[in-house]
Amino acid sequence: MRILFLGDVVGRTGRDALTSELPGLRARLKADLVVVNAENASHGFGVSPDMVRAFLAAGADVLTLGNHSWDRKEIIGYIDGEPRLIRPMNYPPGTPGRGATVVEVPGGRKALVMNVMGRLFMEPLDDPFRAAQAELAKHSMGQGGTVQAILVDIHAEATSEKMAFAHSFDGRVSLVVGTHTHVPSADHRILANGTAYQTDAGMCGDYDSVIGMQKGGAALRFWKKVPGEKLAPAEGTASLSGVFVETDDATGLAKRIEPVRLGGHLAQAMPVV
């Protein structure tokens, strides 16, 4: 299975880049499954139902969220009716929405997409490790299994937490990829037991910024420890950042992982398919 994962979409420039580039990118990579983190799409804070529909129409199969899941209040009444939009599964019981979804991909195959949120330096939530363990107990991966691939978006601040999570589930999922820090890490690799991993996928947004937000206001918060102007997304040319993974349908494990960087200020990276 060919999987394309794209990191946090930030603001209008990220939205526009995603909707314009994703159809061609999906075709170029012959992707069977496309997953996008959308939690910063609306001015950097949350996502609206209209944006969800636009991203799905552009070619995303599943959208994941994170700590800004509920910043657009209309999502609270929308998320239960859209199984392709998932939020971290370790929100407390009774929280709207779901933390995992199974989608069909070409060839009669299925993929499980899971979303968890870290706890180090983040708002307190239930244990993401045990939440993932409980969900994985419902599935088997590979030929003859309930699904042929499993992808986990771990939305977390701490590199150590993301790495510990990946090693904990190495060999049980196809891909663990981090989001939230908006900077693509250079550690893409296949772990010892066959799980593809990258600490952070980066963002779909303008990198001439402070993690996607306009430089002036963001920098001023470090110079003066008082509330300043409201942060606003940078509006220059966006880069699409993420990872491309190929898995073995017989086992569900990864055969290949490569970075994807398209457009904008970053050095370009495009897998050859």
C-alpha positions as CSV (number, residue, x, y, z in Angstrom):
1,M,0.0,0.0,0.0
2,R,1.2,3.5,-0.8
3,I,0.5,6.0,1.9
4,L,0.9,9.8,1.8
5,F,0.8,11.7,5.1
6,L,0.9,15.5,5.2
7,G,1.5,17.5,8.3
8,D,-0.5,20.3,10.0
9,V,-2.2,22.6,7.5
10,V,-1.7,26.2,8.7
11,G,-3.9,29.0,7.6
12,R,-5.1,30.1,4.2
13,T,-1.8,29.7,2.5
14,G,-1.6,26.1,3.7
15,R,-5.2,25.4,2.7
16,D,-4.7,26.9,-0.8
17,A,-1.5,24.9,-1.3
18,L,-3.2,21.7,-0.2
19,T,-6.3,22.0,-2.3
20,S,-4.4,23.0,-5.4
21,E,-1.5,20.5,-5.2
22,L,-3.0,17.4,-3.6
23,P,-4.8,16.0,-6.6
24,G,-1.6,16.1,-8.7
25,L,0.5,14.9,-5.8
26,R,-1.7,12.0,-5.1
27,A,-1.6,10.9,-8.8
28,R,2.1,11.4,-9.0
29,L,2.8,9.2,-6.0
30,K,0.0,6.7,-7.0
31,A,-1.1,7.0,-3.4
32,D,-3.7,4.5,-2.1
33,L,-4.3,6.4,1.1
34,V,-3.9,10.1,1.9
35,V,-4.0,11.4,5.5
36,V,-3.7,15.0,6.4
37,N,-3.5,16.8,9.8
38,A,-6.0,19.7,9.6
39,E,-6.1,21.1,13.1
40,N,-4.5,24.4,12.3
41,A,-6.3,25.1,9.0
42,S,-8.6,27.9,10.2
43,H,-6.3,30.9,10.9
44,G,-4.0,28.5,12.7
45,F,-6.6,27.4,15.2
46,G,-9.0,24.5,14.4
47,V,-10.8,23.6,11.2
48,S,-14.3,24.4,9.9
49,P,-16.7,21.9,8.2
50,D,-16.3,23.8,4.9
51,M,-12.6,23.2,5.1
52,V,-13.0,19.6,5.9
53,R,-15.2,19.1,2.8
54,A,-12.7,21.0,0.6
55,F,-9.8,18.8,1.8
56,L,-11.7,15.6,1.3
57,A,-12.8,16.8,-2.2
58,A,-9.1,17.5,-3.0
59,G,-8.1,13.9,-2.3
60,A,-7.6,13.4,1.4
61,D,-9.1,10.2,2.7
62,V,-8.8,10.9,6.4
63,L,-8.2,14.2,8.4
64,T,-6.6,14.1,11.9
65,L,-6.7,16.7,14.6
66,G,-4.9,17.6,17.9
67,N,-5.0,20.2,20.7
68,H,-6.9,22.7,18.5
69,S,-9.7,20.2,17.8
70,W,-12.5,22.3,19.3
71,D,-11.3,25.8,18.4
72,R,-14.0,26.1,15.8
73,K,-17.1,25.3,17.8
74,E,-19.1,24.2,14.8
75,I,-16.9,21.1,14.6
76,I,-18.4,19.8,17.8
77,G,-21.8,19.3,16.1
78,Y,-20.2,18.1,12.8
79,I,-17.6,15.5,13.8
80,D,-20.0,12.7,14.8
81,G,-21.4,12.7,11.3
82,E,-18.1,12.6,9.4
83,P,-16.1,9.4,10.1
84,R,-13.2,10.6,7.9
85,L,-12.5,13.4,10.5
86,I,-10.9,12.0,13.6
87,R,-9.6,13.6,16.9
88,P,-7.2,12.2,19.4
89,M,-8.6,9.0,20.9
90,N,-7.3,9.7,24.3
91,Y,-9.8,12.6,24.9
92,P,-12.1,11.5,27.8
93,P,-15.0,9.2,27.2
94,G,-18.1,11.1,26.0
95,T,-16.0,13.6,23.9
96,P,-17.6,14.1,20.5
97,G,-16.2,12.2,17.5
98,R,-13.9,9.2,17.3
99,G,-10.2,8.6,17.5
100,A,-9.8,6.0,14.8
101,T,-11.4,5.1,11.5
102,V,-11.1,2.3,9.0
103,V,-11.2,3.3,5.3
104,E,-11.3,1.2,2.2
105,V,-8.5,1.6,-0.3
106,P,-8.1,0.3,-3.9
107,G,-7.9,-3.4,-4.4
108,G,-10.4,-4.3,-1.7
109,R,-8.0,-3.5,1.1
110,K,-8.6,-1.6,4.3
111,A,-6.5,0.7,6.4
112,L,-6.9,1.8,10.1
113,V,-6.0,5.4,10.8
114,M,-5.5,6.4,14.5
115,N,-5.0,9.7,16.2
116,V,-3.5,10.2,19.7
117,M,-2.2,13.2,21.5
118,G,0.8,13.4,23.8
119,R,0.8,14.6,27.4
120,L,4.3,16.1,27.9
121,F,4.0,19.9,27.7
122,M,0.5,19.5,26.4
123,E,-3.0,19.8,28.0
124,P,-3.7,16.8,30.3
125,L,-5.5,13.9,28.6
126,D,-5.9,10.2,29.1
127,D,-2.9,7.9,28.5
128,P,-2.2,7.7,24.7
129,F,-0.3,4.5,25.0
130,R,-3.1,2.6,26.7
131,A,-5.7,4.2,24.3
132,A,-3.7,2.9,21.3
133,Q,-3.2,-0.5,22.9
134,A,-7.0,-0.9,23.4
135,E,-7.7,0.1,19.8
136,L,-5.1,-2.2,18.3
137,A,-6.5,-5.1,20.3
138,K,-9.6,-4.9,18.0
139,H,-7.6,-5.4,14.8
140,S,-5.1,-7.7,13.1
141,M,-2.8,-6.4,10.3
142,G,-1.7,-7.9,7.0
143,Q,-3.0,-10.5,4.6
144,G,-6.1,-12.1,6.1
145,G,-6.3,-9.5,8.8
146,T,-9.0,-7.0,9.6
147,V,-6.8,-4.3,7.9
148,Q,-3.8,-4.3,5.6
149,A,-2.1,-1.2,7.1
150,I,-2.3,0.9,10.3
151,L,-1.2,4.5,10.5
152,V,-0.9,6.5,13.7
153,D,-0.7,10.3,13.9
154,I,0.8,11.2,17.3
155,H,0.2,14.9,17.9
156,A,2.8,15.7,20.6
157,E,5.3,18.3,21.7
158,A,8.0,16.1,23.1
159,T,10.3,14.2,20.8
160,S,11.0,11.6,23.6
161,E,7.3,10.8,23.9
162,K,6.9,10.4,20.2
163,M,9.9,8.1,20.0
164,A,8.8,6.0,23.0
165,F,5.4,5.6,21.5
166,A,6.8,4.4,18.1
167,H,9.1,1.9,19.8
168,S,6.3,0.6,21.9
169,F,4.2,-0.3,18.9
170,D,7.0,-1.2,16.5
171,G,6.0,-4.2,14.5
172,R,2.3,-3.7,15.2
173,V,1.6,-0.7,13.0
174,S,2.7,0.4,9.5
175,L,3.6,4.0,10.3
176,V,3.9,6.3,13.4
177,V,4.3,9.9,12.4
178,G,4.5,12.9,14.6
179,T,2.7,16.2,14.2
180,H,2.3,19.5,16.2
181,T,5.8,21.0,16.1
182,H,5.4,22.1,12.4
183,V,9.1,21.4,11.5
184,P,10.0,18.3,9.5
185,S,12.5,16.2,11.4
186,A,15.3,14.4,9.5
187,D,14.9,11.0,11.2
188,H,12.6,9.1,8.8
189,R,13.5,5.4,9.0
190,I,12.1,1.9,9.4
191,L,12.4,0.7,13.0
192,A,13.8,-2.7,14.0
193,N,10.4,-4.6,13.7
194,G,9.2,-2.9,10.5
195,T,7.3,0.2,11.5
196,A,8.0,3.4,9.6
197,Y,8.7,6.4,11.7
198,Q,9.3,10.2,11.6
199,T,9.3,12.4,14.7
200,D,7.5,15.2,12.9
201,A,6.1,15.5,9.4
202,G,6.3,19.3,9.4
203,M,3.5,21.6,8.2
204,C,1.7,22.6,5.1
205,G,2.2,26.3,5.4
206,D,4.7,29.3,5.0
207,Y,8.1,28.5,6.5
208,D,9.1,32.1,6.4
209,S,7.4,32.4,9.8
210,V,7.5,31.1,13.3
211,I,6.0,27.7,13.0
212,G,3.5,29.1,10.4
213,M,2.6,32.3,12.2
214,Q,3.7,35.8,11.2
215,K,7.2,36.5,12.5
216,G,6.8,39.9,14.2
217,G,4.0,39.1,16.6
218,A,5.4,35.7,17.4
219,A,8.9,37.0,18.1
220,L,7.6,39.8,20.3
221,R,6.1,37.3,22.7
222,F,9.6,36.1,23.5
223,W,11.0,39.7,23.8
224,K,8.2,40.9,26.1
225,K,6.5,38.4,28.4
226,V,3.1,40.1,28.1
227,P,0.2,39.4,25.9
228,G,0.6,41.0,22.5
229,E,-1.3,41.1,19.2
230,K,-3.2,38.0,18.3
231,L,-1.1,35.6,16.3
232,A,-1.9,35.3,12.6
233,P,-0.8,32.8,10.0
234,A,2.0,33.8,7.6
235,E,0.7,34.5,4.1
236,G,3.7,33.7,1.9
237,T,4.3,30.7,-0.4
238,A,3.5,27.5,1.4
239,S,5.4,24.2,1.4
240,L,3.6,20.9,1.6
241,S,5.5,18.7,4.1
242,G,5.0,15.1,5.0
243,V,6.1,11.5,4.4
244,F,5.5,8.8,1.8
245,V,5.4,5.2,2.9
246,E,5.1,1.9,1.1
247,T,3.9,-1.2,3.0
248,D,3.9,-4.9,2.3
249,D,0.2,-6.0,2.1
250,A,1.2,-9.5,3.4
251,T,2.4,-8.1,6.7
252,G,1.3,-4.5,6.9
253,L,4.9,-3.5,7.7
254,A,6.8,-0.8,5.9
255,K,9.2,-1.3,3.0
256,R,10.0,2.3,2.4
257,I,9.7,5.7,3.9
258,E,10.8,9.0,2.3
259,P,10.1,12.7,3.0
260,V,7.9,14.8,0.9
261,R,8.5,18.6,0.6
262,L,6.9,20.5,-2.2
263,G,7.0,24.2,-2.9
264,G,7.9,27.2,-0.7
265,H,11.1,27.8,1.2
266,L,12.3,24.3,2.0
267,A,14.6,22.1,0.0
268,Q,12.4,20.0,-2.2
269,A,12.0,16.3,-1.7
270,M,9.9,14.0,-3.8
271,P,9.9,10.2,-3.9
272,V,10.2,8.5,-7.2
273,V,7.4,6.0,-7.9
